[in-house]
Amino acid sequence: MLGVLVIERFDLMRRGIADTIDAAVGMRVVAEASTVRQALTRAAVTGPDVAIIDAHLAVGDGAAACAALRATRPGVRCLVLADTDEDEARAASAAAGADGFLVKHVRAHELVDAVRHVAAGHPLSATLRPHSPLSATSEPDPTSTLTRRQRAVLELLAEGMSNREIAERLGLAEKTVKNHVTAILRTLGAERRTQAALIARHSPVHRRP
C-alpha cells in the first residue's frame, strides 16, 4: 500500500486530490498539508512513499520542497503539480531532484498512474513533454460536453456550494440540481464532488479571464 502525502494550498483542491488517491487501488493518503512546514512535520510522523506537491508552495516550482522532504524522509518520491506546462519549471524541478512534473488538470486516472510511476522509481518528466496525452497543450477540456446548465451548476459546485445553495442561486429545484450533479460526475468520470470541482477549476473555460 503506497502512502501519499498531499501538499496543496487550497482546501477544495487538496480534498479533490486526496479523494482521487484514496479511491485508487493500492494507495492511500497518509497526510495532508497546506504549507511546506506542515508537510515536513507530518512526513516525519507518517513516512509517505510519494509526496504530491503544489508547485506554488515552495520556491519557484516545488523542487526546494522535494529536497526538504527527503532530508526528513529519505527515499520519498516527489511529484510536482503545476497550473501550466512550462519548460523552465520542468527543468528547474528536474535539476533539483523532483521525480515527476504534472499539470493539475489531468484526469484522475492519469494522476494515479503518475503516482505509481514515480513510486516505482521511474522519472516521469520524459513522458510528459508538450503534445503528450498528459500535456496541458493537448489535454481536451473534459467539461466541453456538458450542457450550459450543467456548466453553471459545476461552476457553483467548484465554489463549494451545496445543492440547496446552487438551487437558490440558479432558481432551480434542489432535486433538479442533484440530477445535474449526478450527470456531471458521470460525464467527467468523477466519483465525488471534490473531484469534479478539481476538474472544473483547471478546465480551460474556468481559467479564461
Residue frames as a rotation matrix with the C-alpha (Angstrom) as fourth column:
MET 1
0.579 0.815 0.000 0.00
0.815 -0.579 0.000 0.00
0.000 0.000 -1.000 0.00
LEU 2
-0.389 -0.722 0.572 1.57
0.711 -0.630 -0.313 3.27
0.587 0.285 0.758 -1.14
GLY 3
0.195 0.389 -0.900 1.39
0.860 -0.510 -0.034 6.11
-0.472 -0.767 -0.434 1.37
VAL 4
-0.163 -0.162 0.973 0.82
0.792 -0.610 0.031 9.53
0.588 0.776 0.228 -0.23
LEU 5
-0.288 0.006 -0.958 1.30
0.680 -0.703 -0.209 13.00
-0.674 -0.711 0.198 1.26
VAL 6
0.187 0.439 0.879 -0.75
0.908 -0.418 0.015 15.74
0.374 0.796 -0.477 -0.44
ILE 7
-0.388 -0.389 -0.836 0.67
0.650 -0.759 0.052 19.27
-0.654 -0.523 0.547 -0.16
GLU 8
-0.379 0.400 0.834 -1.70
0.762 -0.377 0.527 21.84
0.525 0.835 -0.162 -1.66
ARG 9
-0.988 -0.092 0.127 -2.62
0.023 -0.888 -0.459 25.42
0.155 -0.451 0.879 -0.71
PHE 10
-0.471 0.879 0.074 -6.33
-0.820 -0.468 0.331 25.31
0.325 0.095 0.941 -1.43
ASP 11
-0.536 0.278 0.797 -8.59
-0.542 0.611 -0.577 23.12
-0.647 -0.741 -0.177 0.67
LEU 12
0.544 0.837 -0.052 -11.04
-0.562 0.318 -0.764 22.23
-0.623 0.445 0.644 -2.10
MET 13
0.483 -0.446 -0.753 -8.28
-0.731 0.267 -0.627 21.19
0.481 0.854 -0.197 -4.46
ARG 14
-0.603 -0.729 0.323 -6.41
-0.779 0.453 -0.434 19.33
0.170 -0.514 -0.841 -1.72
ARG 15
-0.183 0.629 0.755 -9.52
-0.512 0.595 -0.620 17.36
-0.839 -0.500 0.213 -0.90
GLY 16
0.742 0.471 -0.476 -10.09
-0.632 0.256 -0.731 16.58
-0.223 0.844 0.488 -4.57
ILE 17
-0.009 -0.843 -0.538 -6.56
-0.773 0.347 -0.530 15.20
0.634 0.411 -0.655 -4.96
ALA 18
-0.712 -0.263 0.651 -6.85
-0.676 0.510 -0.532 13.26
-0.192 -0.819 -0.541 -1.70
ASP 19
0.248 0.887 0.390 -10.20
-0.583 0.458 -0.671 11.75
-0.774 -0.061 0.631 -2.71
THR 20
0.635 -0.078 -0.768 -8.70
-0.724 0.286 -0.628 10.68
0.269 0.955 0.125 -6.04
ILE 21
-0.434 -0.886 -0.166 -5.80
-0.705 0.448 -0.550 8.93
0.561 -0.122 -0.819 -4.31
ASP 22
-0.605 0.229 0.763 -7.97
-0.625 0.458 -0.633 7.29
-0.494 -0.859 -0.134 -1.64
ALA 23
0.498 0.867 -0.023 -10.30
-0.657 0.360 -0.662 5.93
-0.566 0.345 0.749 -4.31
ALA 24
0.263 -0.494 -0.829 -7.41
-0.828 0.325 -0.456 4.23
0.495 0.806 -0.324 -6.14
VAL 25
0.978 0.040 -0.205 -6.38
0.035 0.936 0.350 0.64
0.206 -0.349 0.914 -5.54
GLY 26
0.445 -0.860 -0.250 -3.13
0.829 0.502 -0.248 0.11
0.338 -0.097 0.936 -3.67
MET 27
-0.652 -0.678 0.339 -2.61
0.467 -0.712 -0.524 3.62
0.596 -0.184 0.781 -2.30
ARG 28
0.485 0.792 -0.371 -3.94
0.826 -0.276 0.491 5.89
0.286 -0.545 -0.788 0.42
VAL 29
0.211 -0.342 0.916 -3.39
-0.117 -0.939 -0.324 9.40
0.970 -0.038 -0.238 1.71
VAL 30
0.022 -0.285 -0.958 -1.40
0.882 0.457 -0.116 9.28
0.471 -0.843 0.261 4.94
ALA 31
-0.186 -0.063 -0.981 -1.33
0.688 -0.721 -0.084 13.04
-0.702 -0.690 0.177 5.50
GLU 32
0.422 0.295 0.857 -2.36
0.798 -0.569 -0.198 16.37
0.429 0.768 -0.475 4.02
ALA 33
-0.185 -0.500 -0.846 -0.73
0.755 -0.623 0.203 19.78
-0.629 -0.601 0.493 4.38
SER 34
0.823 0.491 0.285 -1.35
0.565 -0.651 -0.508 23.31
-0.064 0.579 -0.813 3.17
THR 35
0.745 -0.667 -0.019 2.21
-0.667 -0.743 -0.048 24.53
0.018 0.048 -0.999 3.76
VAL 36
0.253 -0.752 -0.608 5.68
-0.212 0.571 -0.793 23.04
0.944 0.330 -0.015 3.38
ARG 37
-0.576 -0.468 0.670 6.30
-0.719 -0.099 -0.687 23.45
0.388 -0.878 -0.280 7.12
GLN 38
0.264 0.758 0.596 3.22
-0.880 0.442 -0.172 21.37
-0.394 -0.479 0.784 7.91
ALA 39
0.797 0.062 -0.601 4.31
-0.448 0.729 -0.517 18.81
0.406 0.681 0.609 5.33
LEU 40
-0.197 -0.963 -0.185 7.74
-0.442 0.256 -0.860 18.34
0.875 -0.088 -0.476 6.88
THR 41
-0.517 0.068 0.853 6.25
-0.848 0.095 -0.521 17.73
-0.116 -0.993 0.009 10.33
ARG 42
0.463 0.830 0.312 3.65
-0.745 0.555 -0.371 15.29
-0.481 -0.061 0.875 9.05
ALA 43
0.569 -0.343 -0.747 6.06
-0.510 0.566 -0.648 13.45
0.645 0.750 0.147 6.76
ALA 44
-0.520 -0.822 0.233 8.30
-0.669 0.223 -0.709 12.72
0.531 -0.525 -0.666 9.74
VAL 45
-0.391 0.468 0.793 5.37
-0.738 0.356 -0.574 11.08
-0.550 -0.809 0.206 11.52
THR 46
0.554 0.818 0.155 3.58
-0.523 0.487 -0.699 9.31
-0.647 0.307 0.698 8.66
GLY 47
-0.391 -0.847 0.361 6.51
-0.194 0.459 0.867 8.27
-0.900 0.269 -0.343 6.42
PRO 48
0.660 0.712 -0.237 4.92
-0.368 0.031 -0.929 8.75
-0.655 0.701 0.283 2.96
ASP 49
0.061 -0.587 0.807 6.25
0.671 0.623 0.403 6.97
-0.739 0.517 0.432 -0.12
VAL 50
-0.404 -0.089 0.910 5.19
0.835 -0.442 0.328 9.74
0.373 0.893 0.253 -2.51
ALA 51
-0.308 0.312 -0.899 4.56
0.456 -0.781 -0.427 13.45
-0.835 -0.541 0.098 -1.96
ILE 52
0.027 0.397 0.917 2.28
0.956 -0.278 0.092 15.33
0.292 0.875 -0.388 -4.35
ILE 53
-0.337 -0.362 -0.869 3.38
0.700 -0.714 0.026 18.96
-0.630 -0.599 0.495 -4.16
ASP 54
0.811 0.576 0.104 1.65
0.542 -0.672 -0.504 22.13
-0.220 0.465 -0.858 -5.35
ALA 55
0.100 -0.850 0.517 4.28
0.900 -0.144 -0.411 23.97
0.424 0.507 0.750 -7.40
HIS 56
0.258 0.060 0.964 3.39
0.010 -0.998 0.060 27.30
0.966 -0.006 -0.258 -5.75
LEU 57
0.964 0.249 -0.097 4.10
0.085 0.058 0.995 26.12
0.254 -0.967 0.034 -2.22
ALA 58
0.411 -0.889 -0.199 7.87
0.632 0.121 0.765 26.21
-0.656 -0.441 0.612 -2.48
VAL 59
-0.045 -0.520 -0.853 10.44
-0.276 -0.814 0.511 28.40
-0.960 0.258 -0.107 -4.13
GLY 60
-0.620 -0.267 -0.738 9.78
-0.725 -0.162 0.669 28.60
-0.298 0.950 -0.093 -7.86
ASP 61
-0.178 0.482 -0.858 8.49
-0.785 0.456 0.419 25.17
0.593 0.748 0.297 -8.78
GLY 62
0.798 0.537 0.272 8.20
-0.584 0.578 0.570 22.98
0.149 -0.614 0.775 -5.70
ALA 63
0.455 -0.677 -0.579 11.64
0.092 0.682 -0.725 21.45
0.886 0.277 0.372 -6.11
ALA 64
-0.460 -0.642 0.614 13.01
-0.544 -0.343 -0.766 23.00
0.702 -0.686 -0.191 -2.90
ALA 65
0.258 0.652 0.713 10.25
-0.963 0.231 0.137 21.24
-0.076 -0.722 0.687 -1.01
CYS 66
0.830 0.001 -0.557 11.38
-0.184 0.944 -0.272 17.94
0.526 0.329 0.785 -2.50
ALA 67
-0.156 -0.980 -0.125 14.88
-0.002 0.127 -0.992 18.39
0.988 -0.154 -0.022 -1.06
ALA 68
-0.456 0.037 0.889 13.48
-0.830 -0.379 -0.410 19.37
0.321 -0.925 0.204 2.35
LEU 69
0.625 0.763 0.166 11.18
-0.779 0.594 0.202 16.36
0.055 -0.256 0.965 2.41
ARG 70
0.615 -0.442 -0.653 14.00
0.038 0.844 -0.536 13.98
0.788 0.305 0.536 1.57
ALA 71
-0.486 -0.780 0.393 16.01
-0.371 -0.223 -0.901 15.36
0.791 -0.584 -0.181 4.47
THR 72
-0.237 0.525 0.818 13.09
-0.960 0.000 -0.278 14.37
-0.146 -0.851 0.504 6.71
ARG 73
0.533 0.508 0.677 12.02
-0.322 0.862 -0.392 11.23
-0.783 -0.009 0.623 4.88
PRO 74
-0.490 -0.801 -0.343 14.86
-0.669 0.094 0.737 9.72
-0.558 0.591 -0.582 2.79
GLY 75
-0.910 0.059 0.411 13.63
0.267 0.841 0.471 7.89
-0.318 0.538 -0.781 -0.26
VAL 76
0.058 0.982 -0.180 10.34
0.326 -0.189 -0.926 9.77
-0.944 -0.005 -0.331 -0.64
ARG 77
-0.572 -0.141 0.808 9.38
0.819 -0.048 0.572 10.37
-0.042 0.989 0.143 -4.27
CYS 78
-0.400 0.370 -0.839 8.14
0.142 -0.879 -0.456 13.83
-0.906 -0.301 0.299 -5.26
LEU 79
-0.333 0.415 0.846 5.52
0.941 0.085 0.329 14.60
0.065 0.906 -0.419 -7.88
VAL 80
-0.785 -0.015 -0.619 5.19
0.158 -0.971 -0.177 18.34
-0.599 -0.237 0.765 -8.58
LEU 81
0.004 0.860 0.511 1.79
0.983 0.089 -0.158 19.62
-0.182 0.503 -0.845 -9.75
ALA 82
-0.827 -0.333 -0.454 1.72
0.244 -0.939 0.245 22.89
-0.507 0.091 0.857 -11.69
ASP 83
0.128 0.922 -0.366 -1.04
-0.045 -0.363 -0.931 25.02
-0.991 0.135 -0.005 -13.19
THR 84
0.818 0.096 -0.567 0.66
-0.540 -0.212 -0.815 25.22
-0.199 0.973 -0.121 -16.58
ASP 85
0.698 -0.579 0.422 3.17
0.607 0.790 0.080 23.23
-0.380 0.201 0.903 -18.60
GLU 86
0.890 -0.443 -0.108 6.34
-0.452 -0.828 -0.331 25.35
0.057 0.343 -0.937 -18.85
ASP 87
0.600 -0.716 -0.356 9.80
0.291 0.611 -0.736 24.14
0.745 0.338 0.575 -19.85
GLU 88
-0.194 -0.715 0.672 11.51
-0.449 -0.545 -0.708 26.38
0.872 -0.439 -0.215 -17.29
ALA 89
0.256 0.383 0.888 9.55
-0.967 0.109 0.231 24.89
-0.008 -0.917 0.398 -14.40
ARG 90
0.979 0.091 -0.180 10.16
-0.116 0.984 -0.133 21.38
0.165 0.151 0.975 -15.67
ALA 91
0.318 -0.943 -0.094 13.90
0.156 0.150 -0.976 21.94
0.935 0.296 0.195 -15.98
ALA 92
-0.261 -0.396 0.880 14.24
-0.739 -0.505 -0.446 23.52
0.622 -0.767 -0.160 -12.53
SER 93
0.582 0.583 0.568 12.16
-0.808 0.491 0.324 20.76
-0.090 -0.647 0.757 -10.97
ALA 94
0.917 -0.263 -0.301 14.25
0.130 0.908 -0.397 18.01
0.378 0.325 0.867 -12.58
ALA 95
0.055 -0.971 0.232 17.54
-0.077 -0.236 -0.969 19.70
0.995 0.035 -0.088 -11.66
ALA 96
-0.259 -0.094 0.961 16.52
-0.899 -0.340 -0.276 19.86
0.353 -0.936 0.003 -8.01
GLY 97
-0.954 -0.296 0.046 15.61
-0.295 0.897 -0.329 16.17
0.056 -0.328 -0.943 -7.89
ALA 98
-0.080 0.978 0.195 11.82
-0.786 0.058 -0.615 16.07
-0.613 -0.203 0.764 -8.34
ASP 99
-0.668 -0.185 0.721 10.72
0.076 0.946 0.314 12.69
-0.741 0.264 -0.618 -9.69
GLY 100
-0.389 0.586 0.711 7.85
0.921 0.250 0.298 13.96
-0.003 0.771 -0.637 -11.78
PHE 101
-0.848 0.180 -0.498 6.12
-0.146 -0.983 -0.107 17.06
-0.509 -0.018 0.861 -13.13
LEU 102
-0.566 0.749 0.345 2.43
0.823 0.491 0.285 17.09
0.044 0.445 -0.894 -13.97
VAL 103
-0.812 0.404 0.422 -0.17
-0.279 -0.902 0.329 19.67
0.513 0.149 0.845 -14.90
LYS 104
-0.857 0.408 0.315 -3.10
-0.287 0.129 -0.949 19.85
-0.428 -0.904 0.007 -12.48
HIS 105
-0.014 0.969 -0.248 -5.93
-0.875 -0.132 -0.465 19.46
-0.483 0.210 0.850 -14.95
VAL 106
-0.772 -0.229 -0.593 -5.08
-0.493 0.804 0.332 15.89
0.401 0.549 -0.734 -15.94
ARG 107
0.290 0.912 -0.290 -7.70
-0.506 0.404 0.762 13.24
0.812 -0.074 0.578 -15.44
ALA 108
0.576 0.017 0.817 -7.96
-0.808 0.168 0.565 11.36
-0.128 -0.986 0.111 -12.15
HIS 109
0.940 -0.203 0.274 -6.62
0.204 0.979 0.025 8.07
-0.273 0.032 0.962 -13.54
GLU 110
0.546 -0.782 0.301 -3.60
0.274 -0.173 -0.946 9.90
0.792 0.599 0.120 -15.02
LEU 111
0.251 -0.419 0.873 -2.70
-0.831 -0.555 -0.027 11.34
0.496 -0.719 -0.487 -11.63
VAL 112
0.744 0.078 0.663 -2.98
-0.491 0.737 0.465 7.87
-0.453 -0.672 0.586 -10.08
ASP 113
0.884 -0.438 0.164 -0.82
0.441 0.662 -0.606 6.40
0.156 0.608 0.778 -12.84
ALA 114
0.378 -0.765 0.521 1.77
-0.209 -0.619 -0.757 9.15
0.902 0.178 -0.394 -12.30
VAL 115
0.423 -0.180 0.888 1.95
-0.906 -0.079 0.416 8.37
-0.005 -0.980 -0.197 -8.57
ARG 116
0.872 -0.078 0.484 2.50
0.002 0.988 0.156 4.69
-0.490 -0.135 0.861 -9.29
HIS 117
0.790 -0.573 0.218 5.12
0.321 0.084 -0.943 5.55
0.523 0.815 0.250 -11.92
VAL 118
0.195 -0.757 0.624 7.29
-0.565 -0.607 -0.559 7.71
0.802 -0.244 -0.546 -9.66
ALA 119
0.572 0.061 0.818 6.78
-0.784 0.334 0.523 5.36
-0.241 -0.941 0.239 -6.70
ALA 120
0.934 -0.203 0.294 8.34
0.263 0.947 -0.183 2.60
-0.241 0.249 0.938 -8.79
GLY 121
0.169 -0.948 -0.270 11.42
0.284 -0.215 0.934 4.77
-0.944 -0.234 0.233 -9.28
HIS 122
-0.157 -0.170 0.973 10.75
0.983 0.065 0.170 5.85
-0.092 0.983 0.157 -12.86
PRO 123
-0.773 -0.127 -0.622 11.24
0.144 -0.989 0.022 9.56
-0.618 -0.073 0.783 -13.72
LEU 124
0.109 0.952 0.287 8.05
0.695 0.133 -0.707 10.99
-0.711 0.277 -0.647 -15.14
SER 125
0.086 -0.033 -0.996 9.27
-0.252 -0.968 0.011 14.13
-0.964 0.250 -0.091 -16.96
ALA 126
-0.849 -0.510 -0.140 10.35
-0.258 0.168 0.951 12.31
-0.461 0.844 -0.274 -20.12
THR 127
-0.668 0.658 0.348 6.80
0.743 0.619 0.255 11.03
-0.048 0.428 -0.902 -20.68
LEU 128
0.313 0.842 -0.440 5.19
0.815 -0.476 -0.332 14.42
-0.488 -0.255 -0.835 -20.21
ARG 129
-0.794 -0.590 -0.146 6.64
0.396 -0.684 0.612 16.60
-0.461 0.428 0.777 -22.93
PRO 130
-0.353 0.684 -0.639 4.44
-0.605 -0.688 -0.402 19.05
-0.714 0.244 0.656 -24.88
HIS 131
-0.103 0.514 -0.851 1.83
-0.955 0.187 0.229 17.34
0.277 0.837 0.472 -27.07
SER 132
-0.936 -0.118 -0.331 1.85
-0.026 0.963 -0.269 14.17
0.350 -0.244 -0.904 -24.93
PRO 133
-0.159 0.961 -0.225 -1.54
0.485 0.275 0.830 12.86
0.860 0.023 -0.510 -23.69
LEU 134
0.238 0.254 -0.938 -0.96
0.971 -0.077 0.226 14.39
-0.015 -0.964 -0.265 -20.25
SER 135
-0.756 -0.653 0.045 0.25
0.655 -0.755 0.043 17.75
0.006 0.062 0.998 -21.50
ALA 136
-0.248 0.645 -0.723 -1.64
0.298 -0.659 -0.690 20.97
-0.922 -0.387 -0.029 -20.90
THR 137
-0.607 -0.056 -0.793 -1.38
-0.597 -0.627 0.500 21.78
-0.525 0.777 0.347 -24.61
SER 138
-0.770 0.253 -0.586 -3.17
-0.409 0.509 0.758 18.67
0.490 0.823 -0.288 -25.84
GLU 139
-0.855 0.486 -0.181 -5.47
0.480 0.608 -0.633 17.57
-0.198 -0.628 -0.753 -23.00
PRO 140
-0.474 0.743 0.473 -9.05
0.293 -0.374 0.880 18.28
0.830 0.556 -0.041 -24.15
ASP 141
-0.693 0.325 0.643 -11.39
-0.683 -0.582 -0.442 20.20
0.230 -0.746 0.625 -21.90
PRO 142
-0.928 0.311 -0.203 -13.30
0.341 0.931 -0.131 17.47
0.148 -0.191 -0.970 -20.04
THR 143
-0.451 0.799 -0.398 -16.20
0.276 -0.299 -0.914 19.88
-0.849 -0.521 -0.086 -19.41
SER 144
-0.867 0.010 -0.498 -16.75
-0.415 -0.566 0.712 20.62
-0.275 0.825 0.494 -23.12
THR 145
-0.765 0.592 -0.255 -19.59
0.184 0.579 0.794 18.08
0.617 0.560 -0.552 -23.48
LEU 146
-0.614 0.562 -0.554 -21.60
0.669 -0.002 -0.744 19.47
-0.419 -0.827 -0.374 -20.57
THR 147
0.186 0.756 0.628 -24.75
0.872 -0.422 0.250 21.46
0.453 0.501 -0.737 -21.28
ARG 148
-0.297 -0.271 0.916 -24.85
0.006 -0.960 -0.282 25.17
0.955 -0.078 0.287 -20.49
ARG 149
0.617 0.594 0.516 -26.94
-0.535 -0.164 0.829 24.50
0.577 -0.787 0.216 -17.35
GLN 150
0.846 -0.355 -0.397 -24.57
0.498 0.791 0.354 21.75
0.189 -0.498 0.847 -16.21
ARG 151
-0.158 -0.931 0.329 -21.61
0.657 -0.348 -0.668 24.11
0.737 0.111 0.667 -16.66
ALA 152
-0.014 0.234 0.972 -23.37
-0.442 -0.874 0.204 26.69
0.897 -0.427 0.115 -14.48
VAL 153
0.928 0.368 0.059 -24.01
-0.237 0.462 0.855 24.08
0.288 -0.807 0.516 -11.80
LEU 154
0.535 -0.796 -0.284 -20.40
0.773 0.596 -0.216 22.88
0.341 -0.104 0.934 -11.99
GLU 155
-0.208 -0.614 0.762 -19.02
0.201 -0.789 -0.581 26.42
0.957 0.033 0.288 -11.60
LEU 156
0.289 0.400 0.870 -21.00
-0.738 -0.486 0.469 26.89
0.610 -0.777 0.155 -8.38
LEU 157
0.970 -0.014 -0.244 -20.09
0.131 0.873 0.469 23.41
0.206 -0.487 0.849 -7.18
ALA 158
0.184 -0.983 0.011 -16.44
0.721 0.128 -0.681 24.34
0.668 0.133 0.732 -7.66
GLU 159
-0.225 -0.188 0.956 -17.02
-0.345 -0.903 -0.258 27.33
0.911 -0.388 0.139 -5.37
GLY 160
-0.957 -0.226 -0.182 -18.04
0.049 0.493 -0.869 24.91
0.286 -0.840 -0.460 -2.62
MET 161
-0.436 0.867 0.241 -21.80
-0.897 -0.441 -0.034 25.47
0.077 -0.232 0.970 -2.75
SER 162
-0.700 0.341 0.628 -24.25
-0.009 0.874 -0.486 22.80
-0.714 -0.346 -0.608 -1.61
ASN 163
-0.711 0.512 0.481 -27.08
0.679 0.323 0.659 21.57
0.182 0.796 -0.578 -3.84
ARG 164
0.280 0.864 -0.420 -29.52
0.926 -0.358 -0.120 23.77
-0.253 -0.355 -0.900 -1.95
GLU 165
0.025 -0.348 -0.937 -27.35
0.138 -0.927 0.348 26.86
-0.990 -0.138 0.025 -2.40
ILE 166
-0.932 -0.348 0.104 -26.92
0.121 -0.028 0.992 26.13
-0.342 0.937 0.068 -6.10
ALA 167
-0.348 0.889 0.296 -30.67
0.927 0.279 0.250 25.67
0.140 0.362 -0.922 -6.48
GLU 168
0.419 0.497 -0.760 -31.33
0.662 -0.740 -0.119 29.02
-0.622 -0.453 -0.639 -4.83
ARG 169
-0.356 -0.658 -0.663 -28.71
-0.030 -0.701 0.712 30.77
-0.934 0.273 0.230 -6.96
LEU 170
-0.993 -0.114 -0.012 -29.98
-0.025 0.111 0.994 29.35
-0.112 0.987 -0.113 -10.26
GLY 171
-0.348 0.936 -0.048 -33.69
-0.891 -0.347 -0.292 29.32
-0.290 -0.059 0.955 -9.40
LEU 172
-0.315 0.170 -0.934 -33.97
-0.497 0.809 0.315 25.54
0.808 0.563 -0.170 -9.73
ALA 173
0.825 0.531 0.194 -35.49
-0.482 0.482 0.732 22.78
0.295 -0.697 0.653 -7.63
GLU 174
0.106 -0.829 0.549 -32.95
-0.903 0.151 0.403 21.08
-0.417 -0.538 -0.733 -5.37
LYS 175
0.387 0.098 0.917 -33.84
0.080 0.987 -0.139 17.71
-0.919 0.127 0.374 -6.93
THR 176
0.992 -0.022 0.125 -33.05
0.122 -0.113 -0.986 19.14
0.036 0.993 -0.109 -10.38
VAL 177
0.454 -0.881 0.133 -29.65
-0.871 -0.470 -0.140 20.29
0.186 -0.053 -0.981 -9.17
LYS 178
0.100 -0.378 0.920 -29.00
-0.558 0.744 0.366 16.84
-0.824 -0.550 -0.137 -7.69
ASN 179
0.732 0.233 0.640 -29.79
0.343 0.685 -0.642 15.28
-0.589 0.690 0.421 -11.08
HIS 180
0.893 -0.449 -0.015 -27.45
-0.284 -0.538 -0.793 17.71
0.348 0.713 -0.608 -12.80
VAL 181
0.219 -0.848 0.482 -24.66
-0.951 -0.074 0.302 16.89
-0.220 -0.525 -0.822 -10.34
THR 182
0.308 -0.034 0.951 -25.13
-0.091 0.994 0.065 13.17
-0.947 -0.107 0.303 -10.96
ALA 183
0.920 0.082 0.382 -24.90
0.364 0.180 -0.914 13.73
-0.144 0.980 0.136 -14.71
ILE 184
0.708 -0.703 0.071 -21.82
-0.646 -0.684 -0.340 15.94
0.287 0.195 -0.938 -14.31
LEU 185
0.126 -0.666 0.735 -19.97
-0.743 0.428 0.515 13.34
-0.658 -0.611 -0.441 -12.24
ARG 186
0.504 0.131 0.854 -20.80
0.292 0.904 -0.311 10.65
-0.813 0.406 0.417 -14.80
THR 187
0.979 -0.097 0.179 -19.63
0.140 -0.316 -0.938 12.80
0.147 0.944 -0.296 -17.72
LEU 188
0.511 -0.824 0.244 -16.39
-0.796 -0.561 -0.229 13.82
0.326 -0.078 -0.942 -16.03
GLY 189
0.300 -0.373 -0.878 -15.65
0.125 0.928 -0.352 10.33
0.946 -0.004 0.324 -14.76
ALA 190
-0.605 -0.473 0.640 -15.55
-0.506 -0.393 -0.768 11.66
0.615 -0.789 -0.001 -11.19
GLU 191
-0.368 0.437 -0.820 -16.71
0.599 0.786 0.150 9.74
0.711 -0.436 -0.552 -8.14
ARG 192
-0.045 0.279 -0.959 -17.04
0.942 -0.307 -0.134 12.72
-0.332 -0.910 -0.249 -5.79
ARG 193
0.891 0.439 0.118 -17.98
0.455 -0.861 -0.226 16.39
0.003 0.255 -0.967 -5.91
THR 194
0.557 -0.737 -0.383 -14.47
-0.187 -0.561 0.806 17.38
-0.809 -0.377 -0.451 -4.86
GLN 195
-0.345 -0.666 0.662 -13.02
0.538 0.437 0.720 15.58
-0.769 0.605 0.207 -7.88
ALA 196
0.281 0.537 0.795 -15.46
0.956 -0.233 -0.180 17.35
0.089 0.810 -0.579 -10.20
ALA 197
0.950 0.052 -0.307 -14.56
0.136 -0.957 0.257 20.68
-0.280 -0.285 -0.917 -8.59
LEU 198
0.081 -0.996 -0.033 -10.87
0.065 -0.028 0.998 19.97
-0.995 -0.083 0.062 -9.15
ILE 199
-0.319 -0.127 0.939 -11.51
0.892 0.294 0.343 19.31
-0.319 0.947 0.020 -12.85
ALA 200
0.637 0.685 0.352 -13.63
0.762 -0.629 -0.155 22.45
0.115 0.367 -0.923 -13.15
ARG 201
0.764 -0.354 -0.539 -11.05
0.048 -0.803 0.595 24.74
-0.643 -0.480 -0.596 -11.56
HIS 202
-0.248 -0.963 -0.109 -8.44
-0.170 -0.067 0.983 23.68
-0.954 0.263 -0.147 -14.12
SER 203
0.219 0.362 0.906 -10.51
0.864 0.361 -0.352 23.44
-0.454 0.860 -0.234 -17.26
PRO 204
-0.710 -0.543 0.449 -9.59
0.700 -0.614 0.365 25.96
0.077 0.573 0.816 -20.00
VAL 205
0.031 0.806 0.591 -13.03
0.462 -0.536 0.707 27.57
0.886 0.251 -0.389 -19.72
HIS 206
0.763 0.259 -0.592 -12.68
0.640 -0.185 0.745 28.09
0.083 -0.948 -0.307 -15.97
ARG 207
-0.035 -0.893 -0.448 -9.22
0.806 -0.291 0.515 29.64
-0.590 -0.343 0.730 -16.38
ARG 208
-0.223 -0.041 0.974 -10.28
0.847 -0.503 0.173 32.01
0.482 0.864 0.147 -19.15
PRO 209
-0.897 -0.146 -0.417 -10.18
0.365 -0.776 -0.515 35.68
-0.248 -0.614 0.749 -17.98
